[in-house]
Amino acid sequence: MPPILTTHVGSLPRNAEVTELLLAAEAGEPVDPDRFDAVLGAAVDTSVAQQVEAGIDLVSDGEMAKISYATYIKDRISGFDGDSPRRAPADLEDYPGFLQRQASGGGTPSYRRPRCVAAVAPVTLAPLHHDLRRFEAARTRHQVSGGFMNAASPGVIALFQPNDFYPDDDAYLEALAEAMRPEYEAVVAAGLALQLDSPDLGLGRHMMYKDRPEEEYLRRIGRHVEVLNHALRHVPAEQVRMHVCWGNYEGPHHRDVEMATILPTLLRAKPAGLLFETANPRHQHDVEAFAELAGQLPEDKVLIPGCLDTTTNFIEHPRVVARRIREFTDLVGVDRVIAGTDCGFSTFAGFGAVDPDIVWAKLRTLAEGAALVG
């Protein structure tokens, strides 16, 4: 029986110096480019070494050079400026006391979220090439063959960076897709798996489309998938994976749309790999949605269930991890399951619910649990 491979969603803890530099650059302060590159290169190298030590097979650069998984694009494509009012998820609006506690206690990041105020178009791939170079050097040094790099989907860019320029949502999505397409293709050309971060397909229900009927929401995310597929038209499906989530934050999550409701739409997306939450208390039952559609799951789809909760400092027992993996191998076989995490561990620079040392302990238990499956 082949071993169960392990991976994660992408972002990993950034050290204090990396965070300082990213926040300074975000604030428009002068940053020495040589120092920036040296600090980021060392951080990527350390992160890859720690992933290998923890037993992770398919590693990332930890998204070290990105301020966040969605707003980093403002430095690579045109059309963005200013800031956007924060839109609270519907579940937190239902519990304003908890929402206030999160905000006042530093439970939510406060970085800038620019708006689309002009035409969107590619500007430079230089930051991506620097990311690829640093990651390749680290993988070579630590003898890692399997790797992936994250990129924002058109839909998640639209979710967090509202449109003030295009006449409608479709025109905005299509412009975003064409602007991001060179990045998608460059990641794959570098020999890496491309991971499209697409929380708009889940989180979007109780944020972007929280005031719209479910039927309209499903039509809209169907359009998100169509536009994403078009952006991937030159990329083989087996070299792409897509991450879907309902928001990487501690909260009630009682407004999360059911996996059973959106799974048919998710399965129409081109990426062969599908990463999704199943470790946190609100989504542990989502295996039932896959069981109900077991006969309709495309044979080329690889399921990457979250086996670690990324919002708690509990370290999962390896047997719990193994049980979560087996729920999916029993459905599609061991060759179509990779053990993953619910979300990233450091979605925003300087912000993470899990202590960095515990992150690595959790990833070690992910590998230990995968080794128990047999």
Helices and strands as residue ranges (DSSP letters): H 16-26, H 33-54, G 71-75, E 80-81, H 90-93, H 96-104, E 115-116, H 126-141, E 148-152, H 154-160, H 169-189, E 193-197, G 199-201, G 203-206, H 214-231, G 237-239, E 240-243, H 259-266, E 273-276, G 284-286, H 287-292, G 294-296, E 302-305, H 318-332, G 334-336, H 356-372
